[in-house]
């Protein structure tokens, strides 16, 4: 199964920014410009959540700008559209011949965080962004099949890079544990959650 959204990525229109407006990066957005940012977040966010994990972090950060949007965010929106179009033909491939036995598969997860890289209403670069990818593969290796990819700001203010990384790791481990429970429910439908 090949999944991609090339046509959708190429169909996203750039935000028109007048040259005189582009010189005022710190200026607040008008209501029309805010609507444009929201349009881009919605369109690229759909791609990112379905088939384009490479766009998730930038989409999440742009979405958070809508509480205090600036002209610089319009420029960021166009950069995000450019990235979506640039790799428009990216596809996820799922193969039944990967040798994955649901009774004896392996769950793999990877997480990453960026410390204090997202603006907040209380100040610039206050929040930290974290994300993870989750997949399954055969016990002895082979192709990894993506099951989930996620990103967002860490729910608390982190005071260091290790703190941001630990928060991202916790989210990834929780997601992997949930996936394990789902697989166990498929393999052993009579098992109660208390037996896990």
Secondary structure, DSSP 8 states (H G I E B T S, - for coil): -EEE-HHHHHT-------HHHHT-TTSB--HHHHHHHHHHHHHHHHHHHHT-GGGHHHHHHHHHGGGS-BHHHHHHHHHHHHHHHHTTT-EEE--GGG---GGGEEEEEEEEEEEEEEEETTEEEEEEEEEEEEEEEETTEEEEEEEEEEEEE-SS--SSHHHHHHHHHHHHHHHHHHHHHHHHHHH-TT--GGG-
